[in-house]
Amino acid sequence: MDALTTTEDLVKPVQISDKPGRRLKTNWWRIVAYIVLLIFGILYLGPLLMLVSTSLKSLPEFFKSATALPVAPSLDNFVEAWEKANFSRLLINSVIYTAVSTTLYVITAIFVAFPLARGLVRGHKLIFTLFVIALFLPPALIPQFQLILRLGLYNNPVGYILFFLINPIGIIILVGYIRTLPRDLDESAAMDGCGYFRFVWQIVIPLSRPAIATVVVLHAIGIWNELILPTIYLTSEKYYPVTRGLIVFKGVYGSNWPTLAAAVLILTLPMLLLFLFLQRYIISGLTAGSVKG
């Protein structure tokens, strides 16, 4: 009986006939998924690769074949764009606007998001709902314009920076993430005599680094790529950010597509480096609030 039992046990895995078909079906779905991802990757990276290829060509080579790879790649277009567009001044302006606005916004957003996430203020659910509704509202350009004029901040970097101190998506991300933090930390800090601001600064902020990194990237990219506001509120060339300067550059050198492509790549490089530096935090920062809360 022992020998028979042993033989049956050895035969059992061989008698299962549905697993190969199931495994084959799973592999086919995986292949289809990879094909779809590859198609989307080509659609997304295709224009970017063409932009890089164009920036490395000379103007005669571009007119000869716009879609072909560069025969003799050169960085002359980047040097020409840097000198003609005065990118050094434009980048300094954009870095100042982006860094100051993002820093002030993140600090204030954390101190707004924490009491909303913990329910420390009356009507916190209603207030959070209003932030969600604000995502779908158009910008109030006319009231903003009148307010800036009355404050005397038109064509002023300070007034331009003030536009970016409110962003509902950052509040929503921070509230969702802070809700995942255990409330035992609040009680322990209160028992140890830790004050509100000290608790937020020394405990909540370090634990919320993924969400903060996500908000920093989203907010910084929004400021860096903004075009409407600097066109309306910054009329002096000395205050132009890179987006406004690129429009002026295109108006002067619009027929020189390789140089224009190099200028666009120079504009996108800082935000690309910021994203690569903070990318490990972004996924966890965006998904943590959807787990609970």
C-alpha positions as CSV (number, residue, x, y, z in Angstrom):
1,M,0.0,0.0,0.0
2,D,2.9,2.3,0.8
3,A,4.4,1.7,-2.6
4,L,1.0,2.2,-4.3
5,T,0.4,5.4,-2.4
6,T,3.9,6.7,-3.4
7,T,3.3,5.9,-7.0
8,E,-0.1,7.7,-7.0
9,D,1.5,10.7,-5.4
10,L,4.1,10.8,-8.1
11,V,1.5,10.5,-10.8
12,K,-0.8,13.2,-9.6
13,P,1.1,16.3,-10.8
14,V,1.4,14.7,-14.3
15,Q,-2.4,14.1,-14.5
16,I,-3.3,17.8,-14.2
17,S,-4.2,18.9,-17.7
18,D,-5.6,22.4,-17.3
19,K,-2.5,24.2,-16.0
20,P,-0.6,24.4,-19.3
21,G,-3.5,26.1,-21.0
22,R,-4.0,28.5,-18.1
23,R,-0.3,29.3,-18.1
24,L,-0.4,29.9,-21.9
25,K,-3.4,32.2,-21.5
26,T,-1.6,34.2,-18.8
27,N,1.4,34.6,-21.0
28,W,-0.7,35.8,-23.9
29,W,-2.3,38.5,-21.8
30,R,1.2,39.6,-20.6
31,I,2.4,39.8,-24.2
32,V,-0.7,41.9,-25.2
33,A,0.0,44.2,-22.2
34,Y,3.6,44.6,-23.2
35,I,2.6,45.4,-26.8
36,V,0.1,48.1,-25.6
37,L,2.8,49.6,-23.3
38,L,5.3,49.6,-26.2
39,I,2.8,51.4,-28.4
40,F,2.2,54.1,-25.8
41,G,5.9,54.4,-25.2
42,I,6.6,55.0,-28.9
43,L,3.7,57.5,-29.1
44,Y,5.1,59.3,-26.0
45,L,8.8,59.1,-26.7
46,G,8.6,59.6,-30.5
47,P,8.1,63.4,-30.5
48,L,10.8,63.8,-27.8
49,L,13.3,61.7,-29.7
50,M,12.5,63.7,-32.9
51,L,13.1,66.9,-30.9
52,V,16.5,65.7,-29.7
53,S,17.4,64.6,-33.3
54,T,16.3,68.0,-34.7
55,S,18.4,69.9,-32.1
56,L,21.5,68.1,-33.2
57,K,21.2,68.9,-36.9
58,S,22.3,71.9,-38.9
59,L,19.6,74.0,-40.6
60,P,20.4,72.7,-44.2
61,E,20.4,69.1,-42.9
62,F,17.0,69.6,-41.3
63,F,15.5,71.0,-44.5
64,K,17.0,68.1,-46.4
65,S,15.4,65.5,-44.2
66,A,13.5,66.5,-41.1
67,T,12.8,63.0,-39.8
68,A,16.2,61.4,-40.5
69,L,18.8,60.9,-37.9
70,P,21.6,63.6,-37.8
71,V,24.6,62.7,-39.9
72,A,27.0,64.9,-38.0
73,P,25.5,65.6,-34.6
74,S,26.6,69.0,-33.2
75,L,25.8,71.0,-30.0
76,D,26.1,74.3,-31.9
77,N,22.4,74.9,-31.8
78,F,22.4,74.7,-27.9
79,V,25.2,77.3,-27.8
80,E,23.4,79.6,-30.3
81,A,20.1,79.3,-28.4
82,W,21.8,80.0,-25.1
83,E,23.4,83.1,-26.4
84,K,20.6,84.5,-28.5
85,A,17.8,83.8,-26.0
86,N,19.8,85.0,-23.0
87,F,18.8,81.8,-21.2
88,S,21.1,82.6,-18.2
89,R,18.8,85.5,-17.1
90,L,15.6,83.6,-18.0
91,L,16.6,80.5,-16.1
92,I,17.6,82.6,-13.0
93,N,14.2,84.2,-13.0
94,S,12.4,80.9,-13.4
95,V,14.4,79.2,-10.7
96,I,13.7,82.1,-8.3
97,Y,9.9,82.0,-9.0
98,T,9.8,78.2,-8.8
99,A,11.9,77.7,-5.7
100,V,10.4,80.5,-3.7
101,S,6.8,79.7,-4.6
102,T,7.2,76.0,-4.1
103,T,8.9,76.4,-0.8
104,L,6.3,78.7,0.6
105,Y,3.4,76.7,-0.8
106,V,4.7,73.3,0.6
107,I,5.2,74.8,4.1
108,T,1.8,76.4,4.3
109,A,0.1,73.4,2.6
110,I,1.4,71.0,5.3
111,F,0.1,73.2,8.1
112,V,-3.3,73.4,6.3
113,A,-3.5,69.7,5.4
114,F,-2.6,68.3,8.9
115,P,-5.7,69.8,10.8
116,L,-7.9,68.8,7.9
117,A,-6.6,65.2,7.9
118,R,-6.9,64.9,11.7
119,G,-10.3,66.7,11.9
120,L,-9.0,69.4,14.2
121,V,-11.2,72.1,12.7
122,R,-14.9,72.4,12.4
123,G,-16.3,71.5,9.0
124,H,-13.1,69.8,7.9
125,K,-15.0,67.5,5.6
126,L,-16.7,70.5,3.9
127,I,-13.4,72.4,3.6
128,F,-11.7,69.3,2.0
129,T,-14.7,69.0,-0.3
130,L,-14.2,72.6,-1.4
131,F,-10.6,71.9,-2.3
132,V,-11.8,69.0,-4.4
133,I,-14.4,71.2,-6.1
134,A,-11.7,73.8,-6.8
135,L,-9.9,71.4,-9.0
136,F,-12.7,71.7,-11.6
137,L,-13.1,75.5,-11.4
138,P,-11.5,77.7,-14.1
139,P,-9.0,80.3,-12.9
140,A,-10.5,83.7,-11.9
141,L,-8.4,85.8,-14.2
142,I,-10.4,89.0,-14.0
143,P,-10.7,89.2,-10.2
144,Q,-7.0,88.3,-9.9
145,F,-6.0,91.0,-12.3
146,Q,-8.1,93.6,-10.4
147,L,-6.6,92.5,-7.1
148,I,-3.0,92.7,-8.3
149,L,-3.6,96.2,-9.7
150,R,-5.1,97.4,-6.4
151,L,-2.2,95.9,-4.4
152,G,0.3,97.7,-6.7
153,L,2.0,94.3,-7.6
154,Y,1.4,94.4,-11.4
155,N,4.7,93.7,-13.3
156,N,6.2,92.7,-9.9
157,P,7.9,89.4,-9.2
158,V,6.3,89.4,-5.7
159,G,2.8,89.6,-7.2
160,Y,3.7,86.9,-9.7
161,I,4.9,84.6,-6.9
162,L,1.7,85.1,-4.9
163,F,-0.4,83.4,-7.6
164,F,1.2,80.1,-6.9
165,L,0.7,80.0,-3.1
166,I,-2.7,78.2,-3.6
167,N,-3.0,74.9,-5.3
168,P,-5.8,72.4,-4.3
169,I,-4.2,69.3,-5.7
170,G,-1.3,69.6,-3.3
171,I,-3.6,69.9,-0.3
172,I,-5.6,66.8,-1.4
173,I,-2.4,64.8,-1.8
174,L,-1.1,65.8,1.6
175,V,-4.4,65.2,3.4
176,G,-4.7,61.8,1.9
177,Y,-1.1,60.9,2.9
178,I,-1.3,62.3,6.5
179,R,-4.5,60.2,7.1
180,T,-2.3,57.1,6.7
181,L,0.0,58.2,9.5
182,P,-1.0,56.5,12.8
183,R,-2.8,58.6,15.4
184,D,-0.8,57.1,18.1
185,L,2.0,59.5,17.2
186,D,-0.3,62.5,18.0
187,E,-1.1,61.0,21.5
188,S,2.5,60.2,22.2
189,A,3.7,63.6,21.2
190,A,1.0,65.3,23.4
191,M,1.9,63.2,26.4
192,D,5.6,64.2,25.9
193,G,4.6,67.9,25.8
194,C,5.4,68.4,22.1
195,G,3.7,71.5,20.8
196,Y,1.6,71.6,17.6
197,F,4.1,73.4,15.3
198,R,7.0,71.3,16.7
199,F,5.1,68.1,16.1
200,V,4.3,69.0,12.5
201,W,7.8,70.2,11.8
202,Q,9.8,67.4,13.4
203,I,7.4,64.4,13.0
204,V,4.8,65.0,10.3
205,I,7.1,66.5,7.7
206,P,9.8,63.8,7.9
207,L,7.2,61.0,7.7
208,S,5.4,62.7,4.8
209,R,8.5,63.0,2.5
210,P,6.9,60.9,-0.4
211,A,3.8,63.1,-0.5
212,I,5.9,66.3,-0.1
213,A,8.2,65.2,-3.0
214,T,5.1,64.5,-5.2
215,V,3.7,68.0,-4.4
216,V,7.1,69.6,-5.0
217,V,7.4,68.0,-8.5
218,L,3.8,68.8,-9.5
219,H,3.9,72.3,-8.2
220,A,7.3,73.1,-9.6
221,I,6.5,71.8,-13.1
222,G,3.2,73.9,-13.1
223,I,5.1,77.1,-12.3
224,W,8.0,76.3,-14.6
225,N,5.6,75.7,-17.6
226,E,3.2,78.5,-16.8
227,L,2.8,80.8,-19.8
228,I,-0.5,82.8,-19.4
229,L,0.3,84.5,-16.1
230,P,3.7,85.8,-17.0
231,T,2.3,87.0,-20.3
232,I,-0.3,89.0,-18.5
233,Y,1.4,90.2,-15.3
234,L,5.1,90.5,-16.3
235,T,5.6,93.0,-19.0
236,S,9.3,93.9,-18.4
237,E,11.8,91.7,-20.1
238,K,14.0,91.6,-17.0
239,Y,11.3,89.7,-15.2
240,Y,10.5,87.1,-18.0
241,P,10.6,83.4,-17.1
242,V,11.9,80.9,-19.6
243,T,8.4,80.2,-21.1
244,R,7.8,83.9,-21.8
245,G,11.4,84.2,-23.2
246,L,10.9,81.2,-25.4
247,I,7.8,82.8,-27.0
248,V,9.9,85.9,-27.8
249,F,12.7,83.7,-29.1
250,K,10.3,81.8,-31.3
251,G,9.0,85.1,-32.8
252,V,12.6,86.1,-33.8
253,Y,14.1,82.8,-34.7
254,G,11.0,80.7,-35.5
255,S,12.3,79.6,-38.9
256,N,15.4,78.1,-37.4
257,W,13.8,74.9,-36.2
258,P,17.1,73.2,-34.9
259,T,17.9,76.1,-32.7
260,L,14.3,76.3,-31.5
261,A,14.4,72.6,-30.6
262,A,17.6,73.2,-28.7
263,A,15.9,76.0,-26.8
264,V,13.0,73.8,-25.9
265,L,15.3,71.1,-24.5
266,I,17.2,73.7,-22.4
267,L,13.9,74.7,-21.0
268,T,12.8,71.2,-20.0
269,L,16.2,70.0,-18.6
270,P,15.8,71.5,-15.1
271,M,12.4,69.9,-14.5
272,L,13.6,66.6,-15.9
273,L,16.5,66.6,-13.4
274,L,14.1,67.4,-10.5
275,F,11.8,64.6,-11.5
276,L,14.7,62.1,-11.8
277,F,15.9,63.1,-8.4
278,L,12.5,62.7,-6.6
279,Q,11.0,60.0,-8.7
280,R,11.4,57.3,-6.1
281,Y,9.1,59.2,-3.8
282,I,6.4,60.1,-6.3
283,I,4.6,56.8,-6.7
284,S,4.2,56.2,-3.0
285,G,3.2,59.7,-2.4
286,L,0.4,59.5,-5.0
287,T,-0.9,56.1,-4.0
288,A,-0.7,56.2,-0.2
289,G,-3.8,58.3,0.2
290,S,-5.9,55.7,-1.7
291,V,-5.2,52.9,0.7
292,K,-7.2,54.3,3.6
293,G,-8.4,57.6,4.8
